[in-house]
Amino acid sequence: MARLVVEDLHIEFPVLTRGIGAARLMGETDDPRLVAGRRGKLFFRALDGVSFSLGAGDRLGLVGPNGAGKSTLLLALAGIYMPTAGRIAVTGSLDALFNPRLGFQPEATGRRNIYLRGLIQGWSPQRIEAATADIIDFAELGHFIDMPLRSYSQGMAARLAFAISTAFAPDILLMDEWIGAGDKAFQEKATARMRNFIDRTGIVVIASHNENLIAKMCNKTLRLERGRIVEHVQVSNEG
């Protein structure tokens, strides 16, 4: 069963200045996220003591102003940033929809890119083959599926990326803003597929500036400011 536990998570990044430069910077700002380390080194504390736990069925919305730490938290959950302190425990498969076009090869055909992206996402060759027909049909590419990706329009590439990314639902899904694809005529179809994809996922964590979207799809919200949790709300959500 899907589960995600975050305990006292801290993420710090080194600031490339030291000595007199570090002292001057500390003196010129009142930002509590700038912390001094040993030997005059300066660090930026992007996340400061973040804790929460999620179980199957939870949909957590991350909200807050730019620079609050939402994307940093998502990247830490995805394993891209390592904790400076604290821990992240993940039970179940985890996937992230940060950049749906990540891993595309422009010289390869659309069909080949389905296979390559499937491997990147950890699918078996058999699973990729079973999903290929649905991906091609949804992306509405016709004979272009066997042409190089470099020959695709931006909209065609976006449709293919979206179709691949939503082919299999993981136990835990991380999203940085709502993912759509294509022109207006395709958006309704994409939205329906996205909602079905999310419904099949055990746990969803989404960061967004659209608080109306968060209110509609999430049963929990976490408000971040300057890397700290300032509000953690659990609400009754009927979808």
C-alpha positions, -999 to +999 in steps of 0.1 A: +000+000+000+013+035-009+028+055+019+049+087+021+065+099+053+086+130+057+103+137+090+120+170+100+133+175+065+160+201+060+176+210+026+205+234+024+225+246-006+260+262-004+262+299-013+293+305-034+309+331-012+329+331+021+350+352+043+344+389+040+318+384+012+298+360+034+299+384+063+288+413+042+259+393+027+248+382+062+248+418+073+228+430+043+198+407+046+175+396+073+165+364+055+166+337+082+173+311+055+209+323+052+229+304+078+266+304+085+285+271+086+320+262+095+351+281+081+329+311+071+309+291+046+273+303+039+243+281+033+208+287+020+182+267+040+156+260+013+135+236+036+135+239+074+120+211+095+092+199+071+072+170+083+041+152+071+027+118+063+004+105+035-014+073+029-034+057+001-061+081-012-044+113+000-040+142-024-017+169-010-016+204-024+015+225-019+008+262-019+027+293-011+045+322-028+074+319-053+105+308-034+085+292-006+101+258-012+074+239-031+095+228-060+124+220-037+102+197-017+090+180-048+125+174-060+135+161-026+106+136-027+116+125-062+151+118-049+168+145-069+178+165-038+192+147-009+182+157+027+207+177+046+189+164+077+158+144+084+144+116+063+120+107+035+104+072+035+086+060+004+065+028+001+054+020-034+064+031-069+069+068-074+068+089-106+071+126-112+055+148-139+079+177-140+089+178-176+068+154-198+093+158-227+123+147-207+142+119-224+129+125-259+153+118-288+147+141-318+162+118-344+142+088-332+107+081-344+077+087-322+073+049-318+109+046-307+105+074-283+076+056-267+099+027-261+128+048-248+106+069-225+090+037-212+124+023-202+133+056-185+101+053-164+110+018-155+085-001-176+093-036-189+094-041-227+062-061-225+044-033-206+056-008-232+044-029-261+010-034-244+006+004-239+018+015-273-014+013-293-033+033-267-006+060-266-006+064-304-044+065-306-046+091-278-019+113-292-037+114-326-004+112-346-014+088-374+014+080-398+037+105-380+043+080-353+069+064-376+086+096-385+114+113-366+104+135-336+122+165-352+095+165-379+068+170-353+051+204-345+053+216-310+017+205-304+023+170-318+053+165-295+034+178-265+005+153-272+029+124-275+047+133-243+014+137-224+001+104-237+033+085-226+034+102-192-002+092-184-001+057-197+006+040-163-004+053-129+023+049-102+016+044-064+028+079-057+026+108-082+045+141-079+033+171-101+046+206-104+015+225-117-013+208-137-001+191-169-020+197-201-012+193-237-021+204-272-045+230-285-079+239-271-096+211-291-073+186-274-075+201-239-109+186-228-097+151-238-064+156-220-081+169-189-103+138-187-073+115-192-054+134-165-082+131-140-085+094-147-048+090-143-049+107-109-079+087-098-058+055-104-029+068-084-025+060-047-010+093-035-007+126-053+014+156-043+009+187-065+024+221-062+004+249-078-004+286-077-039+278-086-056+274-052-090+268-068-075+237-085-060+226-052-093+230-034-111+209-060-087+179-062-069+178-028-080+166+007-049+181+023-030+213+018+004+224+030+013+261+029+050+269+028+067+302+034+105+306+034+110+269+035+088+263+066+053+249+070+030+277+082-003+259+077-013+223+073-050+217+066-070+186+061-104+191+044-133+170+034-132+168-004-159+153-025-139+158-058 
